[in-house]
Amino acid sequence: MSAAGSPASFVVLIPARLASSRLPDKPLADIAGVPMVVRVARQAHLSSARLCVVAADDMRIVEACAAHGVQAILTRKDHMSGSDRLAEACTALGLSDDDVVVNVQGDEPLMDPDLINAVAAQLLSRTDCVMSTAAHAIDGLADFVNPNVVKVVLDHQQTALYFSRAPIPWWRDGMAAEGLAALPSPAPLRHVGIYAYRVGYLKRFPGLEPAPLETTESLEQLRVLWHGERIAVHLSDVAPGPGVDTPQDLERVRRMLSRD
């Protein structure tokens, strides 16, 4: 990584796991003739990353990537999380502890390359943080109260104070008889699941004791805050394209890309 911390001074790693309870063989799902993980890698290649690598748990993913000119490495099948898989990949690739790695999920075929750049730049500019991520304003009450939409609250430096599935911040004076009547102002923030890490911290992270709050909320990033580290947050003007978790998500993305 250059001392100047230029936008190109980061690596994109894409964890890809073949097993999925809701969508079997998800990384290899066909989207307009191309495996989904390859589409993710192509989006990542449009960013300023100096290297983009898929970290796979199965040779079929590695072979599918190779067939489309995408670099991939094989990692263990028994990793508990994507961050564990990325830590192994960092060691295999010989990355230094000072390098910055952006974790782009293998089920995000519509990932915006500019968002990848922005999250990397956020961490490169914040030597007080071990990680960075992204968020955007919530514009609907349904998303604000939906536990599947993760919210984040920030301090004045755009550093994460807390992540939750609950509607935070809670607007005390916005309650009506039937519940929350409107969104608080300024708008609450939806967390976007893209992360940048300093490699030295990413290697340490799997060995940290899981946090009670992490278990309660089922949000792994709370382990970082619980252990006293800081996460910088890039505020995006727009919501990212939809990811793929279910067969219905896959069909929606297929329709969207078929119009291109």
N, C-alpha and C positions, 0 to 999 in steps of 0.2 A: 504494500500500500504506500502510495506517495505521501511525503510529509505534508504536502499541501491539502491532502484530503479531497482530491478532485472527485467529481461524480462517478468517474470510471473506476475508482478505487474500492470496488466491492465485488463480491461473488454472489450469484444466485444459486441456491440449492433447492431442488424440488423433491420432497419426500413422496414416494409413491408406493403404496401398499396394495397388493392384489386382493386381499380378503376385505370384503365389505358386506355387512349384514343386509343392508338395504339395496345395494347395487353390486352384485358379484362381478369381479374382474373390472372394476370401475376404471382404472387407468387405461385399459385397453378398449374401452367403449368407443365405438365408431362414431365420429362426428364429421359428416361430409367426406368420408373416405380416409380420414386420418385419426389415429388413436388419440384419445383425449389428452394423455400426458404429453404427447408430441405437440399438440396445439398449445398447451401451457408453456412448453419450452420455447416454442416459436415466439410467443408473446414476450417471454423473458429476454430472448435474444434481441428484441427491439429496444430494450432498456440500455443503459450505459454500462452494464456489468462487463467486467473484463473476462468473466468465465461463467458459464451456465451449465450445471450438471444435475442430472436426475439421480437421486439416491433411491434405488429400487430394492425390493425385498424378494424379487423373483426374476429368474433369467428370461422369462417371456417378456417382461417389461424392458430389460436391457436389450434384448434382440429387436423388439419393436422400435426402440429408440435408434438403434444402430441402422436399421433399415431406412430411417428417415434422416440420417446424418446428425442425430442428437447424441451428445456424450452422456453416458450413464455408467454408474458403478453399482455393483451388487453389495448390499449390506445384509446384516443378519435379519432373520424373520421374527425373532423374539423380542424386538424392541417394544417397550410399553407406550412410547409416544413418538411423534415426529421429531421432537427435539433430540431424543436419544439417537435416532437414526442419523440426524444431521451431525451430531457430535462424532459418530463413527466416520461419517463421510469427510469431515474436516481433517481428521487424522490421516485417512487414506489419501487425501489430496495434498497432504503436507502443508496445509495452511498455517500461517503464523498466528500467535495469540492476538496480535494487534489487527489482524484482518477483520473486515466487516462482511458478514454473510447475511443475505436476505432470504428468508424462508418463504417461498411462494408455493402454496398448496397445489398438489397435483390434480385437484378437481376444480381449478379456477381457469377454464379455457378463455375467459373474457377479461383476464387481468390486464389492467391498463399499465403499459410500460412506464408512463410518467409517474404513476403511483409508486412503482418499484423504486424509481430514482429518488422520489421525494422522501420515502421512508429511509433509504440509505443515507441521503444527505442529512436528514434530521439527526441520525446517530453520529455521523461524522462530525457534525457541528457541536455535539453535546458530550464533552469529555467526562461530564459528571454522571452519565447514564451508561448502563451496560446493555440496554436494549432500546429499540424504538418500535412504534407501531402506528396505526392510523385510525382516524375517526371522522365521521361527518354528521352534520346536523340531522336530527330526526324531525320530520315534518308532519307526522301523523300520530294521533293518540293511540291507535291500535298497536303500532310498533313500540311505543313507549311502554305500554303495559304488557307486552308479549315477552314471556321469560326466555324464548328462543332468540330474542334480539338482545345482545349483550350491550350494556351501557357503560360509559366511563365518565368520571368527573376529573377535572384537571386543576392544577394550581396556575398562578399567573405566568409561569414559564412554560406552559403546555407540557407539564410533567404529570403523569397519572397519579391521582390520589387513591382511586379505588375503581375496580371493575365489578359489575353486578348484573344479574339477570333481573333484579328488581328495578322498578322505575326510579332512577336517581338522576338529579336531585329531586327529593320529594317536595312538591309545592304545597306547603302547609295551608296557605290561604286560597288554594285553587280547588278545594273540595266542594262538591255539591252533594245533595242528598243521595244521588245515585252513584257517587264516586267522584273520581277526578274529572273535572269538567273541561279542562283545556290543558295544553302544554305549558310548562313554565317558560319564562323568558329571562335570560337568553335560552335558545333552544337546547334541549338535552342532546347528548352525543351518542351515536351508535358506534360501537367498536368494530373495526374492520380487521379480520383475521390475517394480517400480513405482519411479519416481524423481521427486524434486523437485529443481529447480535454481534457483539465482539466475540471472536472465536474463543479466546481464553475463558470467557464466562460461559459460553455455550458448552464447552467441555466440562465445566464444573457443575452446571445446572442439574444433570441427571442424578448426581450424588447428593444433592441437597435434600434435607428432610421435607417431605410434603407438608404444606401448611394446613391447619384446620379449616381456614377460610376457603382454601382451594378445594378441599373435600366437600364442604357444604355447598359451594356455588358450582362445583364441577368446572372450574376455570383455572387452568394450569398457570396462567400469568400471575395469579395472586401469590404464588410461591415466591416470585421475584420480590414483590413488595413486602411480604411477610419477613423475608430475610434482610430487609433494610436497603435493598438496591432500588434504583430509579429507572423508570421507563419514560422516554420522551415520546410525545404523540404529535404526529403530523395531522393537521386539520385539512381535510379534503373538501373542495367545493361541491363535489358530486359523489353520489353513491356508486360503488363499483358494480360491475356486471354480476349477474347471479352465478353462484357456484353450483356444483352438481352433487347432491347427496342422495337423490331418489330417482327412480325411473321417470317420474313426472318432470323433475328438474332437467334430466337429460333431454327429454323431448322438447322442452322449452328452449334450451340452448341450441338444439339442432334446428329448430324453426328459425331462431334468430340468425344463425350463421348461414342458413340456406338462402336468406334474403340478400346476403352480401354479394 
